[in-house]
């Protein structure tokens, strides 16, 4: 399952009289005009930034995590422009990506070394369907500037089978495959399960009966992804000492500093990890409510909402069922 399109808590200064000190009102923001536009905002100050100013603000960060709405042109353009700007100010940059699985690392490395063509990369590395439109610019810049690229996600087949059979599936893996995964692949973090279940159930929460076995397994598969990405980021820092890490992931893995970000900080609390979170510009409003959004990331970037995929609910359900059934995938035996 690829994650679908869904912290620094806003601290409040309390006066001796017990009254909260209000933050300075944010500057007026311009709404994104096209699907390619991203309005970048400092979550603490409420002020907008250019890509160059953002990169300058990130100079001291050890790890920069950019959440994305998969397939949104504005998110991917921002990622590409930020990668170029970060490399311009510090050539010691490495790129870690959710969008490639770690068991396809050799195929990715071969492409970066010029040994294979793009179609071969897409086929051999099982690249995502939107590779050409979304990630090609990042990989091509990395190839041209010799920026290391690390396939950071857990193998999709393993994730899928954990979701079907549960955590014990890892015990059936060959030793060399299991060795690629984290030692503690299902480490959990406070608040994440509730957020995950709420997203999965459309806001209905866990309920008194708790998680059924299938949902428990689905959550374990999610944790496997997050723990794997956190460990791969740390391995990248070991392999490329002194490099700043730019990590790309679906926003659910990083929003509110949960998921991969929380697990990364749990393993390496000394790291300076900065989170960029995408938010859809609220339709029908001239300005977004920043007070509501500040906890989602250190920096926010506002995008035009994506078009609605289906207005016919029955067609939408049928399409979703077909999308996730995928009968031709190998089994888990």
C-alpha positions, 0 to 999 in steps of 0.5 A: 500500500502506498500511502494516501493523500492526509510535532512542533506544538505551538507553545503559548507564552503565559503572563503572570496574570494568566493571560496568553500572549498573542503571536504577531499577526501573520502577513497577508499570503497570496493564494497559489495561482496554479497547480504548480505553485507552492506558497511557503510559510514559516510556521512560527512567524507566519511569513512567506519565503522564497525557495532561496530564503527557505534553503538559507533557513535550513542551512544548519539542519541535519535532516530536512523532511519534505512531506508531499501529496503524491502526484501533486505538481506543486509539491514535486516542483518545490522538492526539485527547486529546493534540492537544487538550492540546497546543493548550491549552498552545500554540495554535501547533500544526500537524497533519501526517498520513500519512492524507491524500495531498499531491495531495488537499491542496486538498480537505482545505483546502476542508473545513477552510474549511467549503466542503464536507461530510464525505462530500465530503471522504471522496470527494474527498480519498480518505480512508481507510476508517476516517476516521469512526471514527479521524480525524474527531475530529482534523480536527473539532478542527482545524476548530473551533480553526483548527489547520493540517492538512497532507496529508503522504503521497506520492500513493497512485497514485505510490507504487503505481506505484513499487512496480510499476515502480521508481524510474524511474516518477517520470520519467514524471510531469508536471513539476507532479506531480514538483515536489510530491515530494522532490528526493531521494525515495529517500534511505535510512537504515541499518538500515531496509531490514533491518527492512522486509524482515524484516517483509515476509518474516515474520522470514526476513530478506533472505537471501544472494540479496538483494532481488529486483526486486519487493521492491526496488521495494516498498522504494523505494515505502516510502522515497518515503512516508517521504521525502515525510512528512519533507519535508512536516513541514519545509515545515509548519515553514516555512509556520507558523514557531514552530508545534509540529508533531504528526505522525501516522503508522503506527508502522513509519514512526517506531518506533526512530526509523527511517523518517520520523523518521531522514530528518527528522533527517538533513535537519534535525539541529537539530530536537527530535523526540520519538517516541511508539510504541504497543506491545501489552500482552503477553498472559498477563503482569502487566507488560511487559518495558520493557528490551526496548521502551525503544529503540522511542520516547521515550514508549511507550503500551501497548494491548490487542492487536487481535482476530485477523482470521482463524483459518482460514489459507486464508481469511486468505490469500484475503482478503489477496489480494483486499485487495491486488489491487484490479483497478479501480485505474488503471494506471501507463502 
